[in-house]
Amino acid sequence: MVETPLVECVPNFSEGRRRDVIETIVSAISSAGVNVLDVHSDVDHNRSVVTFIGTPDAAAEAAIHGVKTASGLIDLHHHQGVHPRIGAADVVPFVPLRHISMADCVALAHAVGRRVADEIDLPVYFYGLAALTPERHNLAAIRRGGFETLKQVIASDPYRAPDFGPKQLGSAGAVAIGARAPLIAFNAYLNTDEVQIARNIARVIRTSNGGLPYLKAMGVLVGGRAQVSMNVIDFRQTSLFTILEAVRVEARRYDVDVVETELVGLIPQRALLDAALQYLQLPLNVHEKILEQHIGDVTGNYQEVVFE
């Protein structure tokens, strides 16, 4: 029996305020025959994160539909938000889920990137494991300075030239397309509006400044509260429990506390279980004690048991 490959795609669009625009983009994605699992929009970031799954061919078509639709509806000359961005369809990552390799997702990202450049006439940058040069593995290097800076240098600076597409930016900007492992977008809100405190905490805990491995972080103001906005690159190496404890330790230096956390998009079940096990100080083999796991192994149904 040949198993059907399943890929996840999590495009980020530079629109989190106009509901009609967001719905139009999501509708375009859905029309390609994929399953949209989640849509997360934020007015302060002015950004929407769409999570969908499908076969590689369907995921490729859905991604192109989303990029094309967003490019026609979002003008970055009039876009403001606290999140860095270079494009209307800012990033389009592909994640292997089942019966597909990371190498296959890299090839998928490259194929989609070429089509975006040829069919939509957008500058395309490959990042993550799909990067064509080592310095573009890190998405932050591509987005440095945002749309405004890239618009000024894309034609003159060979280091900022796109991998495919025109060497100029229009109202839709550019798009970064990549392949990566599952990423967890995890944010912590502080009981203060002093955004500099969040920035200081982010600077201490993130990998680039010698902090925790596999963690990106920045401090922003969201809804009048300071937020430590984080991307967990590999939760198997640095758990959510470890990250949150580090944020709390640093926050206490400023006499503030973490009052709430949030997820942007979806999260692997294992990441939550690992965090719970660390908090409860249980051994890792407690996974073998989970009731639903055993029921699923016997019946094929892994749904949560709901008790009256």
N, C-alpha and C positions, 0 to 999 in steps of 0.2 A: 504494500500500500504506500503510495507516494503522499507524503505530508505536504499540505499547502503552506508555503512560507508566509509569515506574518511580520509586518514591519510597522513601527510606530513613527509618526511624524508630529513634531510639536512646533509649528510655525508661530512666530511672534509678530504681531502687527502693530504698527504705531497709531493705534486708535483705541481709546478706552472710554470715550465720552458719548459719541454719537451712536446710539443703539441701532439705528437703521443701517448704518454703514457696517457695523459688526455683524448684524444678521445677514446682510447681503453677502459678505465674505464667507461666512459659515455655510450659507446656502450653496454658494458656488463650490465649496469644498465637498459638501455632501453629495452634490450631483454627479461626482465621479465614481460613486459606488463604494465609498469607504464608510466606516462607522465613526462618527464624531462622539468621543467619550466625555469631553469636558471643554468648557469655554470659561476662561477667567479674565474678567476685565477690571481695570483699576483706573479711576479718574485722575489720580495724582500722577501715577506713572504714565498715564495716557497711553495705555498699552493693553492689548488683548493677547492671551495665550490660548491657542486652540490645540487640543490633543485628539488625534484621530489614528485609527489603525486600518490596515487593509493589506492586500497582496502588494508586492512591489510595483506592479504595473498600475494598479488603482491608486496607490499612494503617490506615485509620480504624477499622474494626471491630476489628482486632487491638489497637490502642492502647486502645480503650475496654474490651475484654476484660481487658487487662493492668491498667488502672487499677482496674476494678471488683474484680478478684480480689485485688489487693494491698491495697485498702482494707478488705477483709473479713478479711485475715490479719495485717496489721501494725498494731500499736498504738504510736503514737509516744510515748505516755506512758511506755512501757517500753523505748524505743529509745535506745541510746547508740552513738556513733561519732565519729570525728574529722572527718568531712565535714559541712559545713553542709547542713541540709535543712529543708523545711517540710511535706513530705507523705510518705505511704507510697509513692505514686507521685509522686516529687519533681519530675521534669522530663520532658516529652515533646516532643522536637524533631522536626520533619519536614524532610528534606533532599532537594532535587530531584536526581535522578540522570540520568535519560534521558527525553527527550520530555515534559518537564514544566517549567514555569517556577517561579521563586521566588514570583511572585504567586499561582500556583496552590497552592503549599504554604502560603502565608499564609491563603488562603481555606480550605484543608483544616484548618489549625490552628484557625481560628475556628469552623468547623463542629463539629469534635471537641470543642472547649471548651464550646460551647453544650450539646452532648449530655451531656457529663460533668456539667455543672451541673444539667441537667434530669433525667437518668436516674439519676445516682449521688448527687446532692445534695451535691456538693463545691464549695468555693470555687475559682474558676479565675482565674489570672492569665496574661495573654498577654505574652510576652517576645520578645526578638530582633526580627526583622523583622516579627513578628506583633503587636508591642506596639501598644496603642492610644494610649499617651502616651509622649513621649520619655524620661521618666525610667525607664520600665520596659523599655526596650531592653536594659539591663544586668541580667542575671539576679541579680547580687549585690545589687542594690537591692531586689528582691522578697524575697530570702532573708535580708535583714539581721536579725540577732538570732535567726534560726532559728524553729522551731516554737513554742518557749516564749514568745518575745517576740510573735510574730504572734498567738498565742492571746489575749494580754492586750489587744492594741490593735485587732484587726480590726473590732470593732464600734464603736469610739469614734473612731478616727483616719481621717478621710476619705481621707488619702493612702495608707492601707494597706488600703482596702476592695477586695474582689475585683472583677474585671471582670464576672464572672457568678457566680451561685450564692449561697449563704447567707453572711451576715456573722458567722459563728461557726465555730470549729474543733472537730471531734470527734476521735476517736482516729486517724483517717486523715489529718488535717491538710488541706492544700490541695494543688493541683497547678498547676505552671507549664507552659504549653503554648506552643510557639513554632515558628518557621521560621528556618532558618539555613543557611549554607554548611557544607561539611564541616569538622568540628572534630577536632583531634588531642589526645587526652588523653595526655600524656607526662610521666613522673615520673622524677626522678633521686634515687638513694639515695647518702647520704654515709657515710663510714666513721667515724661518730660517733653517739652517742645524744643529743647536745645539740641539741634541737629548735629552740632559739632561733637557732642558726646557720642552719638551714634557713629560718626565718622572716626573718632578716636578709637572706639571699640573695634570697628571694622579693620582699621589699620593694624591693630595688634594681633587679631585672630586669623587674618587671611594668609594664605600660603606665600604670596608674593613678598610679604614683609617678614617672613620667617615664622609665621604662626602655624596653625594646624594644616596638615597635609590635605590636598584635594579640596580646598575651600576657597571660594571667591566671596568677597564681602564689600559692601559700601554702605555709607550712612546717608539716609534721605529723610525728608519730612513728608509724612503721609497722613492726611486727615488731621493735621495739627499736632501729630505725635512724631517723635523721633523714632525712626525704624532702622534696624540693622538688617539690610537686605542681602541675602546669601544664596549662593549656588553651591550645592554639595556635589562635587564632581564624581566622587566614588564613596558612597555610604558604607561600603564594605571595609574601607580603609579608615574613615573617620565617621563615627556614628552621630546621629542627631543628638543623642544624650551628651556625648562629649562636646559637641558644638554649643549646645544650649548652656551647659555648665560653664564653658569658657566665657560666653557672653555675660552670664550672671556674675561671674567673678570680676570681670572688667567693669561691669555696670556699678558694682558696689563701691568701686574706687571713686565714683562720682556721686555716691549716695542716691542712686536711682535703682529701679528694679525692672525686670521683665514682667509685664502685666498680661501679655497675650502673644501668641505666635500664630502664624498662618502658613498654609501651603498654597503655592501657585501651580495649578495643574495637578497631575496625579503623582502617586508615590508607590513604589513597590511595597508589597505587604511585608517582605522580609525586613525592610528598614524600620518599620514601626515595631515589629517583634523584637528586633535587636535592641532598640532603644528601651523598650519595656523590660527586657531581660537585664540590661545593665542597671536600670533604676532599681529593680527588685533584687539585684545581686544573685540571680539564678544562673545556673550553668547553661551553656549554649544548647546542650542536648535536650533542654526542656521543650524544644520544638517537637520532640517525639511524644510529648504529653498532651498536645493540643487535640481536643475532642473532635473538632470538625475535620482535622487532617485525617484521623483514623476512620471517621465515617466516610469521607470522600474516597479513601483508598479502597474501601470495601464496596461502596455503592456508585462511585463515580460522580457524586454530588458533593461539592465542597462548600455549599452555601452555609452561612452562619446559622447556628441553631438558636432560635428565639424562644425564650422561656417565658411562660405566663406568670 
